[in-house]
Amino acid sequence: MTKHACLAALLAAISICGLSTAMAQPAAEPVTDVSQAASNPASVLGPPTEDGPVLVRASFEFHDIDEISEENESFEFTGVLTLAWQDKRQAFDPAAAGVSEKVYQGDYQFNELAPSWFPQVVLVNSSDSFEQQGVVLRVQPDGTQILKTKLLAVAKTKFNLRRYPFDKQRLEAVFEVLGFDDNQVVLEVDPQAPVSAGKLWVPQWIIAGVSMSVRPHAASHSGGRDIESALIASVDVERKPFYVSRLVILPLIVIVLLSFSVFWMDRASLGDRISVSFIGILTAVAYQVVMNDILPRIAYPTWINAFLNVSFLLMVGTVIINLVVGRLDKRGKHDVSHRVDLLCRWIFPLSYFGLILILFGVAFLLY
């Protein structure tokens, strides 16, 4: 055997021995990285429920109310929603992280990089649109997280126009956490949140106040027992009545009082008296048409409708009195017709103002 052949045989024998030894040894167990398991995204997708339901401190700051629509019973608003909660799974060491606070801002950073669960808030009474214009998430070393988002939305709210144009309305925006009932997530009003009207301004309305509250809300999409806690952000507004007053109320009062002048006119000129009364009636009808264009089509009566009807009926009453007086004069009962005119000179104005006061009393005491 040559020298090269002996060397090849020796190498082959060494290879066979190494392979058999490797096959005889058991397979090595995979190494588990504890830090990787702790940072597994699946472990932080749900709310932290170790100590019961997550307590989320919530507040909403109205920046502007763009429009109030009586026709649709809705209002358009912008503002900033703030949510604060603690998730100990997100606690970190500032020295190791090199920052005293982690900040995720903008849709990309928040949606793609933020590593934790957050309460997804929806507007329950959304009417037309719900738009998020910006988002910032701040994570503090102890796991406290503060989420701020700016919203532009239209919300449906119940209007009560029975006192129109002296009505007051409460505009409510109802927020709730989607997919979690109050056994998992509970909202509470942040006691440190500023609650003020600020620079809110709406044409033809007075901002009376801003308030926030939390109440239970039935929801079929809560994922549990169908009861969620909802944040109610409210704005109390009062209508400025001067527009309708100068357009309808004051001019119509003057016209009605002028129509009562027929009781001072000569009883012989019955045609002129009836003409004055019919002019007043047609004017009242014209004002009703004007108000139909201003007011939404609602089923219940309002103060302004009652006022127009009272004005209309009293001017119809002047026509009836004119016919009665003319009939008495034809029968030669001049003294009686004269006394009727004298009584109506006081009865009609006093009745008119008395009915207006009654309308105010009914509207403000019952509604």
C-alpha positions, 0 to 999 in steps of 0.5 A: 500500500502506498503512502497516499493510500494509507493516509486516505484510509486513516482520514476515512476511519476518523470521519466514520468514528466522529459521525457515529459519536455525534449520532450517539449523543442526544439532541441539544435542547433549544435555548429559550430567551427570557427577554424575548418571551417577555416582549412577545406581542401576544402577551400585551395585546389584552388589557392588564387585568391582574388587579381587576378591571382597568381604570381609565381616567378620561376627559374631553376638551371641546375646542370648537362647535362648528354647527348646531343643526335643529333639523338633524338634531345633531352638532359638529364639534372638534376637541381632544380626547385624553385617556390615562391608565397604568399598564405595569407590563410597559414599565421600564428603567429610564437609565437603561432606556436612555429616556425619561418618557417614551413618546409615540406620535403620529399614526405610524408610530402609534399603530406600528411601533407602540407595543401595548394594549390601548382602549379603543374609544368610539363615539356611540352617537356618531351621526355622519363622520368621526375623524381622528386628526392626530394621536400622541401616546406617552409612556412613563417609567411606572407604566402609566400611559397617556393617550391624546387624540384630536377628533372631528365628529358629528354627534346626534343628540336629542333636542327639545324645541318646545320653548323655541326661540327661548330654548336651552339644549344640552349637546352630548357626545357619548364615548365608550371603549369598544369591545370591553365591558365594565368587568374589564375596562372602567372609565372615570372622569379625570379629576384633574382635567380642565372643565370650562367653556374656554373660547367656545363660540357658536353663532346665535347661541350662548355657551352656558357650561361644559360638563363631563360624567360617566354612566353605564351604557348597554352595548351588544358589542362589549364582548362581555355582559353587554354593559359598558361605562361611557364618558358623556361630554356635554355642552349646555347652550342657550339660544339668543332669541333676538333674531326671531324676536325682531323678525316675528314676535315684536312686529306681529305684536304691533300688527295685532294691536293695530288690528284692534283699532277697528273697535275705535272705527266708525261702526257704519264703515263695516267694510273698512273694519273687516278689511283691516282685520283681514290684513292682520290675518293675512299677515299672521299667515305670512309669518307662519310661512316664514317660521315653517321655513326656519323651524324643522319639521317637528311633531310637537308644538312650540312656543312660537307656534302657539304665539302665532296661533293666538295672534291669528285667532284674536284677529279672527275674533275681530272679524267676528266682533265686526260682524256682530256690531254691524248686525246690531246696528242694522237692527237699530241697537246702537247702544248695545253695539257701542258697548260691545266696542267699548268692552272689546277695546280693553278685553282684546288687548288684555286677553292677548297679553294674558295669553302670551304670559300663559304661554310663557308659564306653560313652556317654562314650567312644564318643559 
